[in-house]
């Protein structure tokens, strides 16, 4: 998968996590989802830096 395809995949995954977070989940689940979202955001930033 190319870098651009990876970014698109990560953004979709992040959107799904945001939707899951909006649903009634526990605080522990919210913390875990937030950790995953932060990791995805960092990976997207790193890919964008590589593409410059």
N, CA, C and O atoms as a GROMACS GRO file, in nm:
protein
  208
    1UNK      N    1   0.086  -0.118   0.000
    1UNK     CA    2   0.000   0.000   0.000
    1UNK      C    3   0.090   0.123   0.000
    1UNK      O    4   0.185   0.132   0.077
    2UNK      N    5   0.059   0.217  -0.086
    2UNK     CA    6   0.136   0.340  -0.092
    2UNK      C    7   0.110   0.427   0.030
    2UNK      O    8   0.016   0.403   0.107
    3UNK      N    9   0.193   0.528   0.045
    3UNK     CA   10   0.180   0.616   0.162
    3UNK      C   11   0.045   0.688   0.164
    3UNK      O   12  -0.016   0.702   0.269
    4UNK      N   13   0.001   0.734   0.048
    4UNK     CA   14  -0.126   0.804   0.041
    4UNK      C   15  -0.242   0.711   0.080
    4UNK      O   16  -0.333   0.750   0.151
    5UNK      N   17  -0.235   0.588   0.031
    5UNK     CA   18  -0.336   0.489   0.067
    5UNK      C   19  -0.336   0.460   0.216
    5UNK      O   20  -0.441   0.439   0.277
    6UNK      N   21  -0.218   0.459   0.274
    6UNK     CA   22  -0.205   0.435   0.419
    6UNK      C   23  -0.270   0.550   0.497
    6UNK      O   24  -0.338   0.526   0.597
    7UNK      N   25  -0.249   0.673   0.452
    7UNK     CA   26  -0.309   0.789   0.519
    7UNK      C   27  -0.462   0.780   0.512
    7UNK      O   28  -0.531   0.805   0.610
    8UNK      N   29  -0.514   0.744   0.396
    8UNK     CA   30  -0.660   0.732   0.380
    8UNK      C   31  -0.713   0.624   0.473
    8UNK      O   32  -0.815   0.643   0.539
    9UNK      N   33  -0.644   0.510   0.480
    9UNK     CA   34  -0.685   0.401   0.568
    9UNK      C   35  -0.685   0.447   0.714
    9UNK      O   36  -0.780   0.420   0.788
   10UNK      N   37  -0.579   0.516   0.755
   10UNK     CA   38  -0.569   0.561   0.894
   10UNK      C   39  -0.677   0.662   0.928
   10UNK      O   40  -0.731   0.661   1.039
   11UNK      N   41  -0.709   0.751   0.833
   11UNK     CA   42  -0.814   0.850   0.859
   11UNK      C   43  -0.949   0.782   0.875
   11UNK      O   44  -1.029   0.822   0.960
   12UNK      N   45  -0.976   0.680   0.794
   12UNK     CA   46  -1.103   0.606   0.808
   12UNK      C   47  -1.108   0.535   0.943
   12UNK      O   48  -1.211   0.536   1.010
   13UNK      N   49  -0.998   0.474   0.981
   13UNK     CA   50  -0.991   0.406   1.110
   13UNK      C   51  -1.014   0.505   1.224
   13UNK      O   52  -1.085   0.475   1.320
   14UNK      N   53  -0.952   0.622   1.214
   14UNK     CA   54  -0.969   0.726   1.315
   14UNK      C   55  -1.115   0.770   1.323
   14UNK      O   56  -1.168   0.789   1.432
   15UNK      N   57  -1.179   0.788   1.208
   15UNK     CA   58  -1.321   0.826   1.206
   15UNK      C   59  -1.409   0.720   1.273
   15UNK      O   60  -1.502   0.753   1.346
   16UNK      N   61  -1.378   0.592   1.247
   16UNK     CA   62  -1.453   0.484   1.310
   16UNK      C   63  -1.435   0.487   1.461
   16UNK      O   64  -1.530   0.463   1.536
   17UNK      N   65  -1.314   0.516   1.507
   17UNK     CA   66  -1.288   0.524   1.650
   17UNK      C   67  -1.363   0.640   1.713
   17UNK      O   68  -1.414   0.628   1.825
   18UNK      N   69  -1.370   0.754   1.644
   18UNK     CA   70  -1.446   0.868   1.695
   18UNK      C   71  -1.594   0.831   1.709
   18UNK      O   72  -1.658   0.866   1.808
   19UNK      N   73  -1.648   0.759   1.610
   19UNK     CA   74  -1.788   0.717   1.618
   19UNK      C   75  -1.809   0.621   1.734
   19UNK      O   76  -1.907   0.632   1.807
   20UNK      N   77  -1.717   0.529   1.750
   20UNK     CA   78  -1.726   0.433   1.860
   20UNK      C   79  -1.721   0.505   1.994
   20UNK      O   80  -1.789   0.467   2.089
   21UNK      N   81  -1.639   0.609   2.001
   21UNK     CA   82  -1.623   0.686   2.125
   21UNK      C   83  -1.751   0.760   2.161
   21UNK      O   84  -1.784   0.776   2.278
   22UNK      N   85  -1.824   0.805   2.058
   22UNK     CA   86  -1.949   0.878   2.081
   22UNK      C   87  -2.057   0.787   2.140
   22UNK      O   88  -2.145   0.833   2.213
   23UNK      N   89  -2.049   0.658   2.107
   23UNK     CA   90  -2.147   0.564   2.160
   23UNK      C   91  -2.120   0.545   2.309
   23UNK      O   92  -2.011   0.574   2.357
   24UNK      N   93  -2.218   0.497   2.379
   24UNK     CA   94  -2.205   0.481   2.524
   24UNK      C   95  -2.102   0.376   2.561
   24UNK      O   96  -2.134   0.257   2.570
   25UNK      N   97  -1.978   0.418   2.584
   25UNK     CA   98  -1.873   0.327   2.627
   25UNK      C   99  -1.821   0.372   2.763
   25UNK      O  100  -1.844   0.485   2.806
   26UNK      N  101  -1.752   0.283   2.830
   26UNK     CA  102  -1.700   0.315   2.963
   26UNK      C  103  -1.580   0.408   2.955
   26UNK      O  104  -1.521   0.428   2.849
   27UNK      N  105  -1.545   0.466   3.069
   27UNK     CA  106  -1.429   0.555   3.074
   27UNK      C  107  -1.302   0.482   3.034
   27UNK      O  108  -1.216   0.540   2.968
   28UNK      N  109  -1.288   0.357   3.074
   28UNK     CA  110  -1.170   0.278   3.038
   28UNK      C  111  -1.161   0.260   2.887
   28UNK      O  112  -1.053   0.269   2.829
   29UNK      N  113  -1.276   0.233   2.824
   29UNK     CA  114  -1.277   0.218   2.678
   29UNK      C  115  -1.244   0.350   2.609
   29UNK      O  116  -1.174   0.352   2.508
   30UNK      N  117  -1.296   0.460   2.663
   30UNK     CA  118  -1.267   0.592   2.606
   30UNK      C  119  -1.117   0.620   2.614
   30UNK      O  120  -1.059   0.670   2.518
   31UNK      N  121  -1.054   0.587   2.727
   31UNK     CA  122  -0.909   0.608   2.740
   31UNK      C  123  -0.833   0.526   2.636
   31UNK      O  124  -0.738   0.576   2.575
   32UNK      N  125  -0.874   0.402   2.615
   32UNK     CA  126  -0.807   0.316   2.517
   32UNK      C  127  -0.827   0.370   2.375
   32UNK      O  128  -0.734   0.370   2.295
   33UNK      N  129  -0.947   0.414   2.344
   33UNK     CA  130  -0.976   0.471   2.212
   33UNK      C  131  -0.893   0.597   2.190
   33UNK      O  132  -0.838   0.617   2.082
   34UNK      N  133  -0.883   0.681   2.293
   34UNK     CA  134  -0.803   0.803   2.282
   34UNK      C  135  -0.656   0.771   2.256
   34UNK      O  136  -0.591   0.840   2.178
   35UNK      N  137  -0.604   0.668   2.320
   35UNK     CA  138  -0.465   0.626   2.295
   35UNK      C  139  -0.447   0.584   2.150
   35UNK      O  140  -0.348   0.621   2.086
   36UNK      N  141  -0.542   0.506   2.099
   36UNK     CA  142  -0.534   0.461   1.960
   36UNK      C  143  -0.541   0.578   1.864
   36UNK      O  144  -0.469   0.582   1.764
   37UNK      N  145  -0.629   0.674   1.892
   37UNK     CA  146  -0.642   0.792   1.807
   37UNK      C  147  -0.513   0.873   1.806
   37UNK      O  148  -0.470   0.920   1.701
   38UNK      N  149  -0.450   0.888   1.923
   38UNK     CA  150  -0.322   0.961   1.930
   38UNK      C  151  -0.214   0.892   1.847
   38UNK      O  152  -0.138   0.957   1.776
   39UNK      N  153  -0.208   0.760   1.855
   39UNK     CA  154  -0.110   0.684   1.776
   39UNK      C  155  -0.134   0.703   1.627
   39UNK      O  156  -0.040   0.720   1.550
   40UNK      N  157  -0.260   0.699   1.587
   40UNK     CA  158  -0.295   0.718   1.446
   40UNK      C  159  -0.255   0.857   1.400
   40UNK      O  160  -0.198   0.874   1.292
   41UNK      N  161  -0.285   0.959   1.482
   41UNK     CA  162  -0.250   1.097   1.445
   41UNK      C  163  -0.099   1.113   1.429
   41UNK      O  164  -0.054   1.181   1.336
   42UNK      N  165  -0.022   1.052   1.517
   42UNK     CA  166   0.125   1.060   1.508
   42UNK      C  167   0.173   0.991   1.381
   42UNK      O  168   0.261   1.043   1.312
   43UNK      N  169   0.116   0.875   1.350
   43UNK     CA  170   0.157   0.804   1.228
   43UNK      C  171   0.123   0.886   1.104
   43UNK      O  172   0.202   0.890   1.010
   44UNK      N  173   0.006   0.950   1.101
   44UNK     CA  174  -0.032   1.033   0.987
   44UNK      C  175   0.067   1.150   0.972
   44UNK      O  176   0.109   1.181   0.861
   45UNK      N  177   0.103   1.213   1.084
   45UNK     CA  178   0.199   1.324   1.080
   45UNK      C  179   0.334   1.277   1.026
   45UNK      O  180   0.396   1.346   0.946
   46UNK      N  181   0.379   1.160   1.070
   46UNK     CA  182   0.507   1.108   1.024
   46UNK      C  183   0.506   1.079   0.875
   46UNK      O  184   0.603   1.106   0.804
   47UNK      N  185   0.395   1.024   0.827
   47UNK     CA  186   0.383   0.996   0.683
   47UNK      C  187   0.384   1.126   0.604
   47UNK      O  188   0.450   1.134   0.501
   48UNK      N  189   0.313   1.227   0.652
   48UNK     CA  190   0.311   1.356   0.582
   48UNK      C  191   0.450   1.418   0.576
   48UNK      O  192   0.487   1.477   0.475
   49UNK      N  193   0.527   1.405   0.682
   49UNK     CA  194   0.665   1.456   0.683
   49UNK      C  195   0.750   1.385   0.579
   49UNK      O  196   0.830   1.447   0.511
   50UNK      N  197   0.731   1.253   0.568
   50UNK     CA  198   0.807   1.175   0.470
   50UNK      C  199   0.771   1.213   0.328
   50UNK      O  200   0.854   1.205   0.238
   51UNK      N  201   0.645   1.255   0.308
   51UNK     CA  202   0.598   1.287   0.173
   51UNK      C  203   0.645   1.424   0.128
   51UNK      O  204   0.637   1.456   0.009
   52UNK      N  205   0.693   1.508   0.220
   52UNK     CA  206   0.737   1.644   0.183
   52UNK      C  207   0.865   1.640   0.102
   52UNK      O  208   0.916   1.745   0.063
   0.00000   0.00000   0.00000
